């Protein structure tokens, strides 16, 4: 009965006029975030699930060939990483720079190593295994709004956790970029040396050259919001194109571009408007279109069939991030609750993890094999869902203890 109903809806919804499909998409972008917040489900997860529902494996509203939606999703993916770099609070990073660097390196290294070990243990080759580790190395500060609401944003452990994001996101993306390049072009010592030199040169060019040029150009048009708006998009696109020219994923360039113009453009009126447009339209479209990739039946069976892999990946993340938070926190004299708060802040895997996973899934080697297969794509989607729920819940629990000294109370 259910299958007959779905087949009936598929036949009629797919034949809707293009404008009607556009209207359906816009309504989704309005309704799903509000519904997600009411149900206490992270908005990216709600958008992913809605994409599964309207995608080709369920209702099939938008079809399997959708160049416009795919382009908007690609732009959303770049903007997601661009604002990940643009929104990093460099002032907080400078305030506790050495400690932020220490935590950033630790919270990158331990999950990277443990994730790589898990990948190798489940039969993945060295490069895909390292990519799996790199996906666990970054983090998204979903719990930051919680500590800010509790008035804890200025505490040193929180400041250090925020500053560590600069290091963890940058290092994990550099490792990821090296793996992608080696996978597509092959490995050789001289080739690796050349690649590392190109990456170092590219990072310096973007963070110092493009940073100064961008600041100069943006300053010249600071009173012209339309030009400022377009120039920010252009800087992101140029950095992405330069990245792809040396076999790096475009998301690396987008992230570094955001980091490069962070100081000059973070609070500009045009930047606020671009952020509004990105977060209300393009980035949600990216999450919805990502949902199109998920076959729910295959996904559910995949969880049960690969339960040990799912548990191992999540376990590697939890243990790796905990070792980093505990070790660095102990060295800096943080209390147990401060260590746990830092740990919970570094758990969520959403923005960089999801964007990098899709790039890896679309990357083909010389033999035509995907860098990350469908099985790992499903595992990462489970990881995104689990940590985007678990991270903020734990942050609220442990941060509350910092305000009262009593477990579980604010």
TORKEZA-21618 format. One record per residue: x, y, z of N, C-alpha, C in turn. Coordinates in steps of 0.1 Angstrom, whole numbers, plus 5000, padded with zeros to 4 digits. Example, Ala and Ser with C-alpha at 12.3 -4.5 7.8 and 13.67 -1.06 7.14 Angstrom:
<atoms>
513249435078512349555078513249675078512849785071513749895071512950005079
</atoms>
This chain:
<atoms>
500849885000500050005000500950135000501950135009502850245009503650264996504050154991504850154978503950214967502650174967501750214956501550364958501450414970501250554972502450634968503650584971504850654967504950654952504650544945504750544931503750644925502550654930501550744925502150894926502650924938503151054940504351084931505250984930506451004921505951034907505050964902504550984888504051124886503251184896502651314894503551424898504351404909505251514913506351544903506851434896507951454887507551534875506251534871505751604859505251744862505451794875505151924878505952024870505352144867506152244860507352284868508352344861509652374867509352484878508552574875508252684885507552624898506752524896506152464907507152384916508152324909509252254917510052354924510252474918511052574924510252624937508952634936508152684947508252574959508252444955508352344965509652354972510752374965512052394970512152504980511552624976511652744985510852724998509652654996508852625008509652535018510352445012511152355021512252425029512852525022513952605029513352685040512052725039511452795050510952705061510352595057509652515067510652425075511552355068512352255074513252305085513952425084514652475095513852495108512652555106511752585117511252455123510952355115510452225120511552155127512752165122513952105129514152155143514152295144514352355157513252315167512052305162510952265171511152125176511652035167511851895171513251875178513951985179515351975185516251885177516151895164517051825155517851935148519251915147520052015140519552045126519552175123518952215110519652145098520952125097521552055086521051915085520851845096520251715096518851715090518051805095516651815089516651845074517551925070517651955055518151825048519051755053519551635047518351535046517551515056516451425056515451465046515151595045514151645035514651615021516051625019516551595006516351455003516451365013516251225010514751205006513851275013512451255010512051294996512551414991512151464978513151414967514151344971515251294962514851184953515751144944515351044934515050904939515350874952515050734957513750724964513050844966511750844973510750914964510451044966509451104958509951154944511251174942511851204929511151324923511151434930510551554925511451624915512751624918513651704910514451624899514251494899514851404889516351374892516951294883518351254885519251354878518851424868519651524861519151664864519851734872519451864878520551964878521052004866522252094866522152224874520952284875520852404882520952384897520252284902520352254916521752204920522452134911523752084915524752204915524552304906525452424906525152504918523952524922523652594934524252524947524152394947524652314958526252334958526852334947528352344946528752484951527952584948528152724953527952724968526952654972526652654987527752584994528352474988529452404995530652504996530952574986532152674986531852784996530652834997530252945006530252885020529952765022529952705036531452705041532352675033533752675037534352815037533852905028534353035028533953105042532753085046532353145059532853075071533252945069533952875080535252945083535952995072537153075074536953215078535853275073535553415075535053445090534353345095533753365108534653325120535853265117536753235128537253365135537153365148537453485156538953485158539653565149541153565150541653635163540753725168541153795180541253705192540253605193540253505203541453415201541753385188542953305185544253365190544353495187545653565192545653575207544553585213544553605228545153485235544953365230545553245236546253165225547053235217547653175205548353045207549253045216550152925219549252805223548352835233547452725238546552675227546052775219545152735208545852645197547052685195547852605185548052465191548452455204548652325210547352235209546252295213545052215212544652185198544852285188544552255174545352145168546652135172547452025167547051895173546751895186546451775193545051725188544051815187542751765183542651735168543751765161543851715147544551585146545651575154546551465152545951335158545351335169544851205175543651155168542651225164541551175156542051125142543051205137543651165123544251025124545051005134545750875136544750765138543850785148542850675151541950655139541550755132540650735121541350655110542650685108543450615098543550465101543850445114543950305119542650225116541450295119540150235117540050205102540350295093540250275079541050165074542350155079543150045075542649905080542049915092541549785098540349735091539649815084538449775076538749765061539949745058540349715044540549825034540549945039540750065030542250075028542650115016544050145013544550265020545850285020546450395028545850535026545750575013545250705010543850725015542950635011541550655016541450645031542350565038542350555052542750685059543750755053544250885058543150985056542450985045541351075042540251055053539950935056538950905067539450975080540750955083541251025095541151175094541451225083541351375081539951425083538951345080537551395081537251405096537851325105537651335119538451445126539351495119540351595125539751735127538851775118538251905119537051905129536452015131535252025139534452145135533152145138532252255137531752305150531852435153531552475167530052495169529252385168527852395170527452445184528352405194528052435208528352575212528952655203529452785207528352875211527152865205526052955208525552915223525752795227525352755240526152815251527552815249528452875259528253025259527953085247527753225246526453265254525453185252524153215260524353205275525253115279525553095293526553205299527053285290527953395294529353335296529753235289531053165292532053185280531653275270532453285258533853345261533953415272535253475274536253385283535753275288536553185295537753135287538853115293540053075285539852935278539352835285539152705278538252715265537252805266536352825255537152905244537853005248538653085238539652995231540352905239541352815233540652715223539452665227538752575218538352645205537852765206537552845194538752865185539852915192541152935184541652805178541452695184541952565179541352535166540152585163539452565151540252605139540952715140541852765129542852665125543452605135544552505132543852375127542852325134542352195131541652195117540952295113540352305100541352315089542352395092543452425082544252295080544752235091545552115090544851995083543551975088542851865082542551885067542352005063542052025049543352015041544552055046545752035039546051885037545951805048546151665047545151605037543951645037542951595028543351635013543751755011544151804998545351724992546251695001547451614997546951474992546051415000545651284997544851274984543951374982543251384969544151394957545151484958546051504947546851374944547351304955548151184953547251074947545951064951545050964946544750984931544651104927544251134913545451134903546651174908547851184900548851074902548750994913549750894916550750944925551550854932552550894942553950874936554750974939556150964937556851054946558051024951558751114961558951254955559351264942559551394936558151464935557151384931555851444929555251494942555551424953555051464966555751594971557051594968557851714972557351834964557051814951556551934943555251974948554351874952553051904957553051984970553951944979554052014992554552154990555452164980555952304977554852394971554052334962552952404956551952444967551652354976550652374986551152484996552452485000553052585008552952715001553352724989553352844981551952894979550952804977549652844975549052904988549352845000548852895012549353035015550653045013551353185015550753285005550553244993549953334983548553384987547753294992546353324995546353405008547053355019546953415032547653545033548653575025549353695025549253785013549353725001549153804989547753834986546853734986545453764983544853844995545353815007544853885019545054035017546254075014546554225012545954285000545954204989545254264977543754274979543154164986541754174988541354284998542154305008541954415018541954555011542954565002543154694994541954714985541554614977540454634968539154654975538954574986537654594993537554725000538754785004538754915010538355025000538755004988538455104977536955104974536254994977534854994973533954974986534455024997533754995010532455065010532255175003531055255002530055204991530555104984529655054973529354904976528254884983527954744988527854644976527254684965527054594954528454544949529354634947530754594943531454514953531354554966531954484977531454334977530154324975529454194975530054104964530054154952530554084941532054054942532854144948534254114949534554004959533753994970533953884979533653754973532653744964532453624957533553594947534053704941535153684932536453634938536753684950537953644958537753494961536553454965536353314968536553224956536053274945536153194932537553184927538353294928539653294924540553204932540353204945541053114954540752964951539452944948539052804944539652764931539752854921540352814908541852794909542552874917543952864919544252724927543352694936543452564943543352444933542352454925542152344915543252334905543952454902545052454893546252364898546352354911547452264916546852134922545752094917545051964921544551964935544252084941543652084954542152104952541352054962539852074961539552224962538452264955538052404956537652444970537252354979536752394992537952445000539152394997540352435004540652585001540552614988540652754984539652844990538352804991537252884997537552905011537952805019538252825033539352925035540452905028541652995029541253135025540453155015539953285011539253355022538353285029537653335040538553375051539553295053540553325064541453445060541753455047542553565042541953705044540653715041539953845042539253865055539453775065538753765077538853905084539953955086540154085094539454205087539554205074539054325066537554315063537054195062535654195057534654125066535054085078534154005087532954075090532954205094531854275098531354375088531754375076531354465066529854445063529054555060527654535057527454435045528254445035528054355023528354215027529354195036529654055041528454005049527754085057526554045064525453995054525354075044524354045034524653915026525953895023526353775016526153655025526453675038526253565047524753525048523953635049522453605049521953525037522453565025522053495013522553355013523853335017524453205017523753115027523453165039522853075049521353055048520753145040519253125039518953055026519853045016519552985003520652884999521852924996522752834990523252724998523552755011524052645020522952545023521752595026520652495027520352405015520552465003520452384991521452284990522652314995523752214995523352095003522852125015522452015024521351925018520351995012519251925006519651834994520551894985521051814974521951704979522651724989523351604995522451494999521251525004520251425007519851344995519951404983519551334971520351214969521651214974522551104972522150974980521350994990521050885000519850804995520050674994519050574992518650525006517450565011517150535025517250385028516750305019516750155022518250105022519050145013520450115013521150165025520750295029521350355040521150285053519850245055519450175068520150035068520049965057520749835057522249845059522749955053524249985054524650005069523750065077524150085091524249955098523249865096523249735102524349645097524549655084525649565078527049615082527149745084528449805087528449865101527749805110527549865123528949875131529749775129531049775136531949895130531849915117532550025111532050165116530750175117530050305122530550325136530450225144530850235159532250265160533150205151534550235152534950375148534250425138534550565134534150665144532850645150532450735160533350725173533650595176534550575187535950645186536450635173537750695170537650845173536550905168536351055170536251085185535451015192535251045206536551025214537250925212538450895219539550995215539751015202540751105197540551245202539351295202539051435207539251445222538851335229538951335243540451335248541251255241542751255244543351395243542951455232543451595229542951695240541651685243541151785253541751755267541851625271542351585284543851615285544651585275546051605275546351755276545851835267546151975267545552045279544252005283543652065295544452035307544951915308545751875320547051955320547651975309548952055308548752205312547552255309547252395311546552415325546352305332545652325345544152345345543552295334542052305334541352205343540252235348539452145357538852035348538351935354537751825346536551875338535751965344534552015336535052105325536152175327536652255316537152165304537852065308538351965298537151905290536051865298534951805291534251905282534152035286533552135278534352155265535652155266536552165254536252045245536251935251535951805243534651815236533651855243532251855236532251955225532952075227532952175216533652125203534552035205535351985193534751855187533551815192533051685187532251705173531351805172530451805160531251805147530751715138531351695125530251735114530351855110529251905100529851965088530252085089530652165077531752115069532952125074534152075067534051925064533551845074533551705072532651665061531451725060530451685050530951735036531451855035531951905022533151825017534051795026535251715022534851565018533851515025533351375022532851375008532051475004531451474991532451484980533451574983534551584973535251454971535551384982536251254982535451154975534051154977533151064971533151084955533351204951533251234937534651224930535751204938537051194933537351054928537851044915538050914909539550894907540050774910541450744908541750704893542950664890543250624877542450504872542050414881541250294877539750324878539350454880537950484880537250454894538050424904537450394917537350524925536250534933536050654941537050654953537450774957538350784968537750734981536450774983535650714994534450654988534150524991533050454985531650494991530650434986529250454991529150415005529750305009529750265023530250365032531350425029531950535038531150655038530550685026529650805026528450795036527850675036526750645045527250655060528450605062529050605076529250755080529750835071530050975075528651045078527651015070526351075072525851045086526050915090525650875104526450955114527750975111528651045120528151195122527851255110527351395111526051405119525151315117523951315125524151295140524951195143525251155157525951265164527051325158527851425165527151565166526351595156525651725156524551725166524151605171523151605182523951585195524951495195525651465208526451585213527151655203528051755207527351875215526351935209525652045217524951995230524451875230523851815243524951805254526151755250527151745260527751885264527851975254528252105257527352175267526052165266525152225275525352165289525552035289525651965302526952005309528052005302529352035309529452185312529052265302529152415304528252455316527152395318526252425329527052405342527852305343528652275355529652385358530052455348531052565349530352685356529052695353528352815359527952795373527752675377527152645391528052565400528952485393529752385401528952265405527652255400526852135404526452065391526651935390526451855378524951875373524851905360523551905354522652025357523152125364522352245367522952365362522152465357522552595352522152705362
</atoms>
